[in-house]
Amino acid sequence: MTRSLAGHDETPVDINHPLALAAALLLGVIGPEVFIVQPGFVQGLVAHVGFSEQQAGYVASAEMWGLALTTLMMSWVASRVDWRKLLMVSTLVVVAGNLGSLATVDPAGFAAWRFVAGLGCGVLVSLSFTMVGLTANPDRNFGYLIAAVLTYGAFGLWLMPGAFDLIGMKGLIVFFALFPLLALPLLRYLPRSGEEQVHAENGAVTLSISLRAMAVITMLGYFLAQGVVWAYLFLIGLSGGVDEQGVANGLTISQFLGIAGALLAAVLGSRWGRLGPLSVGILGGIVPLFFLFEQFSALQYGIAVSAYNFAWNLTHPFLLAAMASFDRSGKLVVHAVGAQMLGLAIGPALAASVVQSDDYGSVLTLGIALFLVAWVLILPPALAQHRRVTP
């Protein structure tokens, strides 16, 4: 089975080939299959399984910890393993983790199985993002990847309230178990390693160790802020006075605005540099959060989360492409994705530690502060890269 799915051909695969890129994009959607609909998933644990808000936050964090640990591990082992075989095993781990979580409604046991699923998802995310980072046009392809993830997320969040009524949480988890199996027949189109896949762009340089470290810390801080806010965004909407379907509709619309942000990044590419778009994206994502502290209408909530998601997903491709431009070897992308997943893992637990019953002001404040830190940290490496390539 391993050989048949991974393929027998040892001939190097071009990651820029349409089939290879399509396979990488599908894996990039499957990897965060739960995270991208996490607000609805967390709300479902509270409303339909009976977990407390804190327990639901820790469950979300447990899965992201699994993601983070394997993405961090991949920073060191990605160059030593057969990518196709590892992807096949990891896909089956995702399936096992989801099926295992069907067997318990105990918060600790449920979190343990979500952690197992996260372990497999981490490999899918790490390698898919790494492959896209090694393509000849990372800005455009990261934009396509983020747009694909958000398209999945938009329909997922829109359908979730109805899905809970129709099939319940267990039915939803069955979907999360079956969806990854779609990737298995496509593994043969992916490269076995990244050694022959590096396509450094014209503006790529290799910055000093300290600046590269600052870039990785930026990824950690930015996605720590995302993890803090995203996990509770559904409950923030309910707390502000919007009903369940109204919140779902707002988040669904926000996903389409996120797609627009990612596609805008794909269209812009690096033609006007990255420092400006990064600043607009990070700071522009902060402003909508200030409108979620008090009571608001469904329309106001939809506008705020849409602006937030647009800014987030305009920023994300530029951040990933910037990591590729800071290191000509492409290795920094792997470390950056690990930091990204670590931030997303810690974020929900950090938010759970400060949240108060039906009051999410502390969550929003923490997210805003962390976004500001990330913006300050990205300036030195981005400016250094710009000076190196600009006469």
C-alpha positions as CSV (number, residue, x, y, z in Angstrom):
1,M,0.0,0.0,0.0
2,T,2.8,2.4,0.9
3,R,4.6,1.9,-2.4
4,S,1.4,2.0,-4.5
5,L,0.2,5.3,-2.9
6,A,3.6,7.0,-2.8
7,G,4.5,5.8,-6.3
8,H,7.4,3.8,-7.6
9,D,9.0,6.4,-9.8
10,E,12.2,7.9,-8.4
11,T,12.4,10.6,-11.1
12,P,12.4,14.1,-9.5
13,V,9.1,15.9,-9.7
14,D,8.8,19.6,-10.6
15,I,6.8,21.3,-7.9
16,N,5.8,24.0,-10.4
17,H,3.9,21.4,-12.5
18,P,0.1,22.0,-12.3
19,L,-0.6,18.5,-10.8
20,A,2.1,18.9,-8.2
21,L,0.9,22.4,-7.3
22,A,-2.8,21.2,-7.1
23,A,-1.8,18.3,-4.8
24,A,0.1,20.7,-2.5
25,L,-2.9,23.1,-2.4
26,L,-5.2,20.3,-1.5
27,L,-2.9,19.2,1.3
28,G,-2.8,22.8,2.4
29,V,-6.6,22.8,2.8
30,I,-6.8,19.4,4.5
31,G,-4.1,20.3,7.1
32,P,-6.0,23.1,8.8
33,E,-9.4,21.5,8.2
34,V,-10.6,22.1,11.8
35,F,-8.6,25.2,12.5
36,I,-10.1,27.2,9.7
37,V,-13.7,26.5,11.1
38,Q,-12.5,26.7,14.7
39,P,-14.9,29.4,15.8
40,G,-17.9,27.2,14.8
41,F,-16.2,24.1,16.2
42,V,-15.5,25.7,19.6
43,Q,-19.1,27.0,19.7
44,G,-20.4,23.5,18.8
45,L,-18.4,22.0,21.7
46,V,-20.1,24.5,24.1
47,A,-23.6,24.4,22.7
48,H,-24.0,20.8,21.5
49,V,-21.5,18.7,23.5
50,G,-21.8,20.6,26.8
51,F,-18.2,21.7,27.3
52,S,-17.5,24.9,29.2
53,E,-16.0,27.9,27.3
54,Q,-12.6,27.1,29.0
55,Q,-12.8,23.4,28.2
56,A,-13.6,24.2,24.5
57,G,-10.7,26.6,24.4
58,Y,-8.3,24.0,25.8
59,V,-9.6,21.4,23.3
60,A,-8.9,23.7,20.4
61,S,-5.5,24.4,21.9
62,A,-4.7,20.7,22.2
63,E,-5.3,20.1,18.5
64,M,-3.1,23.1,17.6
65,W,-0.4,21.8,19.9
66,G,-0.3,18.6,17.9
67,L,0.0,20.7,14.7
68,A,2.7,22.9,16.3
69,L,4.8,20.0,17.6
70,T,5.0,18.2,14.2
71,T,5.6,21.5,12.3
72,L,8.5,22.2,14.7
73,M,9.8,18.7,14.3
74,M,9.6,19.1,10.5
75,S,12.0,22.0,10.7
76,W,14.7,19.4,11.5
77,V,13.6,16.2,9.8
78,A,12.1,17.5,6.5
79,S,15.4,17.0,4.7
80,R,15.9,13.4,6.0
81,V,12.6,11.7,5.1
82,D,10.7,10.7,2.0
83,W,8.0,13.3,1.8
84,R,5.4,11.1,0.0
85,K,5.6,8.3,2.6
86,L,5.5,10.7,5.5
87,L,2.4,12.4,4.0
88,M,0.7,9.1,3.6
89,V,1.3,8.0,7.2
90,S,0.3,11.5,8.5
91,T,-2.9,11.4,6.5
92,L,-3.9,8.1,8.2
93,V,-3.0,9.6,11.6
94,V,-5.4,12.4,10.9
95,V,-8.1,9.9,10.1
96,A,-7.3,7.9,13.3
97,G,-7.4,10.9,15.5
98,N,-10.8,12.0,14.2
99,L,-12.3,8.5,14.6
100,G,-10.8,8.2,18.1
101,S,-12.4,11.4,19.2
102,L,-15.8,9.9,18.3
103,A,-15.4,7.4,21.2
104,T,-15.5,9.9,24.0
105,V,-17.2,13.1,25.2
106,D,-14.9,13.5,28.2
107,P,-13.1,16.8,27.7
108,A,-9.6,15.3,28.6
109,G,-10.1,12.2,26.4
110,F,-11.6,14.3,23.6
111,A,-8.7,16.7,23.7
112,A,-6.2,13.8,23.6
113,W,-7.7,12.5,20.4
114,R,-7.8,16.0,18.9
115,F,-4.1,16.3,19.8
116,V,-3.4,13.0,17.8
117,A,-5.3,14.4,14.8
118,G,-3.3,17.6,15.1
119,L,0.0,15.6,14.9
120,G,-1.0,14.4,11.5
121,C,-2.3,17.7,10.3
122,G,0.9,19.4,11.3
123,V,2.9,17.4,8.7
124,L,0.4,18.1,6.0
125,V,0.5,21.9,6.7
126,S,4.3,22.0,7.1
127,L,5.1,20.1,3.9
128,S,2.4,21.7,1.8
129,F,3.4,25.2,2.8
130,T,7.1,24.3,2.3
131,M,6.4,23.0,-1.2
132,V,4.5,26.2,-2.1
133,G,7.4,28.3,-0.7
134,L,9.8,26.5,-3.0
135,T,7.9,27.3,-6.2
136,A,9.0,29.9,-8.7
137,N,6.3,32.4,-7.7
138,P,5.6,32.1,-3.9
139,D,3.6,35.3,-3.6
140,R,1.0,34.2,-6.2
141,N,0.9,30.6,-5.1
142,F,0.6,31.4,-1.4
143,G,-2.3,33.6,-2.4
144,Y,-3.9,30.8,-4.2
145,L,-3.3,28.5,-1.2
146,I,-4.8,30.9,1.3
147,A,-7.8,31.5,-1.0
148,A,-8.4,27.8,-1.3
149,V,-8.3,27.3,2.5
150,L,-10.7,30.2,3.0
151,T,-13.1,28.9,0.4
152,Y,-13.4,25.7,2.3
153,G,-13.7,27.7,5.6
154,A,-16.4,30.0,4.2
155,F,-18.7,27.2,3.2
156,G,-17.8,25.2,6.4
157,L,-18.8,28.1,8.7
158,W,-22.0,28.8,6.8
159,L,-23.1,25.2,6.9
160,M,-22.1,24.4,10.5
161,P,-25.2,25.5,12.4
162,G,-27.4,23.4,10.0
163,A,-24.9,20.5,10.2
164,F,-25.0,20.5,14.0
165,D,-28.8,20.2,13.8
166,L,-28.7,17.5,11.1
167,I,-25.8,15.2,12.0
168,G,-24.5,16.6,15.3
169,M,-20.9,16.9,16.3
170,K,-20.2,13.2,15.7
171,G,-21.3,13.5,12.1
172,L,-19.1,16.6,11.6
173,I,-16.1,14.7,13.0
174,V,-16.8,11.8,10.5
175,F,-16.4,14.4,7.7
176,F,-13.1,15.5,9.2
177,A,-12.0,11.8,9.2
178,L,-13.0,11.2,5.6
179,F,-11.9,14.4,3.9
180,P,-8.1,13.7,4.2
181,L,-8.5,10.5,2.3
182,L,-8.9,12.5,-0.9
183,A,-5.2,13.4,-0.8
184,L,-3.9,9.8,-0.9
185,P,-4.2,9.2,-4.7
186,L,-2.4,12.6,-5.4
187,L,0.7,11.9,-3.3
188,R,2.5,10.4,-6.4
189,Y,2.6,13.8,-8.0
190,L,4.6,15.4,-5.2
191,P,8.3,15.5,-4.8
192,R,10.0,13.2,-2.4
193,S,12.3,15.9,-1.0
194,G,13.0,19.6,-1.5
195,E,16.7,19.3,-2.4
196,E,16.0,19.9,-6.1
197,Q,13.0,22.1,-5.8
198,V,14.5,25.5,-4.7
199,H,13.5,28.3,-7.0
200,A,14.9,31.4,-5.3
201,E,13.2,34.6,-6.5
202,N,15.2,37.5,-7.8
203,G,14.8,39.5,-4.6
204,A,15.7,36.7,-2.3
205,V,18.8,37.3,0.0
206,T,20.2,35.5,3.0
207,L,19.9,37.8,6.0
208,S,21.9,37.5,9.2
209,I,21.0,34.9,11.8
210,S,19.6,37.6,14.1
211,L,17.3,39.1,11.5
212,R,16.1,35.6,10.4
213,A,15.4,34.8,14.1
214,M,13.4,38.1,14.3
215,A,11.4,37.1,11.3
216,V,10.5,33.7,12.9
217,I,9.6,35.5,16.1
218,T,7.3,37.7,14.0
219,M,5.5,34.7,12.7
220,L,5.1,33.4,16.3
221,G,3.7,36.7,17.5
222,Y,1.4,37.3,14.6
223,F,-0.2,33.9,14.7
224,L,-0.3,33.9,18.5
225,A,-2.5,36.9,18.1
226,Q,-4.6,35.1,15.5
227,G,-5.0,32.1,17.8
228,V,-6.1,34.3,20.6
229,V,-8.8,36.1,18.6
230,W,-9.9,33.4,16.1
231,A,-10.9,30.7,18.6
232,Y,-13.4,33.0,20.3
233,L,-14.7,35.0,17.4
234,F,-18.0,33.1,17.3
235,L,-18.6,33.5,21.0
236,I,-17.6,37.1,20.8
237,G,-20.4,37.6,18.3
238,L,-22.9,35.9,20.5
239,S,-21.8,37.9,23.5
240,G,-22.3,41.1,21.5
241,G,-26.0,40.3,21.0
242,V,-26.0,38.5,17.6
243,D,-27.8,35.2,17.2
244,E,-26.1,32.0,16.2
245,Q,-27.0,32.0,12.5
246,G,-26.2,35.7,12.3
247,V,-22.7,35.1,13.6
248,A,-22.3,32.1,11.2
249,N,-23.4,34.3,8.3
250,G,-21.0,37.1,9.3
251,L,-18.1,34.7,9.6
252,T,-19.0,33.1,6.2
253,I,-19.0,36.5,4.5
254,S,-15.7,37.3,6.2
255,Q,-14.2,34.2,4.7
256,F,-15.1,35.5,1.2
257,L,-13.5,38.8,2.1
258,G,-10.5,36.8,3.2
259,I,-10.4,35.1,-0.2
260,A,-10.4,38.6,-1.8
261,G,-7.4,39.6,0.5
262,A,-5.5,36.5,-0.5
263,L,-6.2,36.9,-4.2
264,L,-5.2,40.6,-4.0
265,A,-1.8,39.4,-2.5
266,A,-1.5,37.0,-5.4
267,V,-2.2,39.7,-8.0
268,L,0.1,42.3,-6.3
269,G,3.0,39.8,-5.8
270,S,6.3,41.5,-5.0
271,R,6.0,44.2,-7.6
272,W,5.7,47.0,-5.0
273,G,7.6,45.3,-2.2
274,R,6.2,43.7,0.9
275,L,6.8,46.2,3.7
276,G,3.8,48.4,2.7
277,P,1.3,45.6,2.3
278,L,2.5,44.0,5.5
279,S,2.0,47.2,7.4
280,V,-1.4,47.8,5.9
281,G,-2.5,44.2,6.6
282,I,-1.3,44.0,10.2
283,L,-2.4,47.4,11.3
284,G,-5.6,47.2,9.2
285,G,-6.5,44.0,11.0
286,I,-6.3,45.7,14.4
287,V,-8.8,48.5,13.7
288,P,-12.0,46.2,13.3
289,L,-11.3,44.6,16.7
290,F,-12.0,47.8,18.5
291,F,-15.6,47.6,17.2
292,L,-16.2,44.3,19.0
293,F,-15.9,45.5,22.6
294,E,-19.5,46.6,23.1
295,Q,-22.9,45.4,21.9
296,F,-23.3,45.5,18.1
297,S,-25.8,44.4,15.4
298,A,-25.4,41.5,13.0
299,L,-24.4,44.0,10.3
300,Q,-21.8,45.7,12.4
301,Y,-20.4,42.3,13.4
302,G,-20.3,41.1,9.8
303,I,-18.5,44.3,8.6
304,A,-15.9,44.1,11.5
305,V,-15.0,40.4,11.0
306,S,-15.0,40.8,7.2
307,A,-12.5,43.7,7.5
308,Y,-10.4,41.7,10.0
309,N,-10.4,38.6,7.8
310,F,-9.5,40.6,4.6
311,A,-6.5,42.2,6.4
312,W,-5.4,38.8,7.9
313,N,-5.4,37.1,4.6
314,L,-3.8,39.9,2.7
315,T,-1.0,39.7,5.3
316,H,-0.6,36.0,5.4
317,P,0.8,35.4,1.8
318,F,3.1,38.4,2.1
319,L,4.5,37.1,5.4
320,L,5.1,33.6,4.0
321,A,6.7,35.0,0.8
322,A,8.8,37.4,2.9
323,M,10.2,34.4,4.8
324,A,11.2,32.9,1.5
325,S,12.9,36.1,0.5
326,F,14.9,36.3,3.7
327,D,16.8,33.0,3.0
328,R,17.7,31.8,-0.4
329,S,17.9,28.2,0.7
330,G,14.2,28.1,1.4
331,K,14.7,26.6,4.9
332,L,13.4,29.6,6.7
333,V,9.9,28.9,5.4
334,V,9.9,25.6,7.3
335,H,10.9,27.3,10.6
336,A,8.4,30.1,10.0
337,V,5.5,27.6,9.4
338,G,6.6,25.9,12.7
339,A,6.4,29.2,14.5
340,Q,3.1,29.9,12.9
341,M,1.6,26.7,14.1
342,L,3.1,27.1,17.6
343,G,1.4,30.5,17.8
344,L,-1.9,29.1,16.7
345,A,-1.5,26.3,19.3
346,I,-0.7,28.6,22.3
347,G,-3.3,31.3,21.3
348,P,-6.5,29.5,22.2
349,A,-5.1,28.4,25.6
350,L,-3.7,31.8,26.3
351,A,-7.1,33.3,25.4
352,A,-8.9,30.7,27.6
353,S,-6.7,31.8,30.5
354,V,-7.8,35.4,30.4
355,V,-11.4,35.0,29.2
356,Q,-14.2,35.9,31.6
357,S,-17.8,34.6,31.5
358,D,-19.5,36.3,28.5
359,D,-16.9,39.1,28.5
360,Y,-14.3,38.9,25.8
361,G,-12.7,42.3,26.1
362,S,-9.5,40.8,27.6
363,V,-9.2,38.5,24.6
364,L,-9.5,41.3,22.1
365,T,-7.1,43.5,24.1
366,L,-4.5,40.7,24.1
367,G,-4.9,40.1,20.4
368,I,-4.4,43.8,19.5
369,A,-1.3,44.0,21.7
370,L,0.3,40.9,20.0
371,F,-0.5,42.2,16.5
372,L,1.3,45.5,17.3
373,V,4.4,43.5,18.6
374,A,4.4,41.5,15.4
375,W,4.3,44.6,13.2
376,V,7.3,46.2,15.1
377,L,9.3,42.9,14.8
378,I,8.8,42.5,11.0
379,L,10.2,46.0,10.2
380,P,14.0,45.3,10.6
381,P,14.2,42.2,8.4
382,A,11.9,43.6,5.8
383,L,13.9,46.8,5.6
384,A,17.2,44.9,5.5
385,Q,16.0,42.8,2.6
386,H,14.7,45.9,0.8
387,R,18.0,47.7,1.1
388,R,19.9,44.6,-0.2
389,V,17.9,44.4,-3.4
390,T,17.2,48.1,-4.1
391,P,20.1,50.0,-5.7
